[in-house]
Amino acid sequence: MHRSPLLQAAINERFFRAWDYECDGAFPHCRPVKDEAERLAAQIQEENSAEDLFAAAEGDLSFMRGSSFRGPERYAREQGTRPVAFRQLELLLHRHVGRLYLASVQPPSREDRVCRMVPGLFDALSRRDGLLPLRPEMVLRKMNHDRYLYFGEHALFPHPGSLLGARMLVGCRHEQGIDAEH
């Protein structure tokens, strides 16, 4: 699932909801995500009996009360198993994203995807904490909302589970004339 367009969307989009893909529509800008969501929901329905899915729904108080990301609509059996399959997909995505966030705080490795793809990055990481020391030339003065920094010929973005919440600090320190290494 690590190469999954659906998982990538769940990680990258601030307001991602698996439920947005339950409805019908063209989805021209995110067709791979919609296709995968449909395929996985259908697979959940195929691999589980209707009674098992109804039992899963009835045991999910948030879903039954209408307080999942589906929205305020309460679930009832008359709606069938499709909403239950999307709820299971929502829970599956939540678990996968949680595991990735936990993995993101592990020490870096030469085998990490970004270290394999960006020459010299692993060797530039601090031996003390595995973080990349920032230098003013790595941070652009004018940046958009998604902060990034340069390392050689590559733009690096903070991991969503680490610095993304404080991304405005990357660049602001440089813009204010503060040494970015501290």
C-alpha positions in Angstrom: 0.0 0.0 0.0 3.1 2.3 0.2 2.8 3.1 -3.6 -0.9 3.6 -3.3 -2.3 6.8 -4.8 -5.0 6.6 -2.2 -2.5 6.5 0.7 -0.4 9.3 -1.0 -3.5 11.4 -1.1 -4.3 10.6 2.6 -0.8 11.7 3.6 -0.4 14.8 1.3 -3.9 16.4 1.3 -4.6 18.4 4.4 -8.4 17.8 4.3 -8.4 14.3 2.8 -11.5 12.2 3.3 -11.9 8.7 1.9 -15.7 9.5 1.8 -15.1 12.1 -0.9 -14.5 9.1 -3.3 -17.7 7.2 -2.4 -19.9 9.4 -4.5 -20.2 9.2 -8.2 -18.4 11.6 -10.5 -15.7 12.0 -13.1 -12.8 12.8 -10.7 -10.6 13.9 -13.6 -7.8 15.4 -11.4 -7.6 12.4 -9.1 -8.8 9.4 -11.1 -6.2 7.0 -9.8 -7.3 7.8 -6.2 -11.0 7.2 -7.1 -10.2 4.0 -9.0 -8.2 2.6 -6.1 -10.9 3.6 -3.5 -13.5 1.9 -5.6 -11.4 -1.2 -6.1 -10.6 -1.5 -2.3 -14.2 -0.9 -1.2 -15.3 -3.6 -3.7 -12.7 -5.9 -2.4 -13.8 -5.4 1.2 -17.4 -6.2 0.1 -16.3 -9.3 -1.8 -14.1 -10.7 1.0 -16.7 -10.2 3.8 -20.2 -11.3 4.1 -23.0 -8.7 4.3 -23.7 -9.9 7.9 -20.0 -9.5 8.9 -20.1 -6.0 7.4 -23.3 -5.1 9.2 -21.8 -6.4 12.4 -18.7 -4.3 11.9 -21.0 -1.2 11.4 -23.1 -2.0 14.4 -20.0 -2.3 16.6 -18.6 1.1 15.3 -20.5 3.6 17.5 -19.0 6.6 15.8 -20.1 5.4 12.4 -23.6 4.5 13.7 -24.0 7.9 15.3 -22.8 9.7 12.2 -19.7 11.1 13.8 -17.1 9.6 11.4 -15.6 11.6 8.6 -18.6 10.5 6.5 -20.4 13.4 8.0 -23.4 13.8 10.3 -25.5 11.1 8.5 -26.2 8.1 10.7 -25.8 4.6 9.2 -28.7 2.2 8.9 -28.7 -1.3 7.3 -31.0 -0.1 4.6 -28.1 1.8 3.1 -26.4 -1.5 2.3 -22.7 -2.5 2.6 -21.1 0.1 0.4 -20.9 2.7 3.2 -19.6 0.1 5.6 -16.8 -0.8 3.1 -15.8 2.8 2.8 -15.8 3.1 6.6 -13.5 0.1 6.8 -11.3 1.7 4.1 -11.2 4.9 6.2 -10.1 3.0 9.2 -7.5 1.1 7.2 -6.0 4.3 5.8 -6.0 5.8 9.3 -4.0 2.8 10.6 -1.5 3.0 7.7 -0.9 6.7 8.0 -0.4 6.2 11.8 2.2 3.5 11.2 4.0 5.8 8.7 4.1 8.7 11.2 5.5 6.4 13.8 8.1 5.1 11.3 9.0 8.7 10.5 10.5 9.3 13.9 12.9 6.4 13.6 16.6 7.2 13.0 17.3 7.8 9.3 18.8 5.1 7.2 20.7 5.0 3.9 17.8 2.8 2.7 15.2 5.5 3.3 13.7 6.5 -0.1 14.8 10.1 0.1 18.3 9.1 1.1 18.5 6.8 -1.9 17.2 9.4 -4.3 19.1 12.5 -3.1 22.9 11.9 -3.5 24.8 12.9 -0.4 21.8 13.6 1.8 22.4 10.8 4.3 26.0 11.8 4.8 24.9 15.4 5.4 22.6 14.4 8.3 23.8 15.2 11.9 25.3 12.1 13.6 23.9 13.3 16.9 20.1 13.4 15.9 19.9 12.5 12.3 18.5 15.9 11.3 19.7 18.0 8.4 21.4 21.2 9.6 20.0 24.1 7.7 22.1 26.8 6.1 20.6 30.1 4.8 21.3 29.3 1.2 19.1 26.2 1.5 16.0 28.3 2.2 14.5 30.6 -0.4 13.4 34.1 0.7 10.1 34.0 -1.2 8.3 30.8 -0.6 4.7 29.5 -1.0 2.6 27.9 1.7 4.3 24.5 1.3 7.8 25.2 2.7 10.7 23.4 1.3 14.5 23.7 1.2 17.2 23.0 -1.3 19.8 20.3 -1.0 22.0 20.4 -4.1 19.7 20.1 -7.1 16.8 18.8 -5.0 13.9 20.5 -3.2 13.1 18.7 0.1 9.8 19.0 1.8 9.3 18.3 5.6 7.7 15.0 6.4 4.0 15.5 7.2 4.5 13.9 10.6 7.4 16.0 11.7 7.9 19.7 10.7 4.9 20.2 8.5 2.9 21.8 11.3 5.8 24.3 11.8 6.6 24.7 8.1 6.2 28.5 8.3 9.3 28.6 10.5 11.4 27.3 7.6 12.2 30.4 5.7 10.8 32.8 8.3 14.0 32.5 10.2 16.0 33.2 7.1 13.8 36.1 6.1 14.3 37.7 9.5 18.0 37.4 9.2 18.3 34.7 11.8 20.9 32.0 11.3 19.0 29.0 10.0 21.3 26.5 11.7 20.0 27.2 15.2 
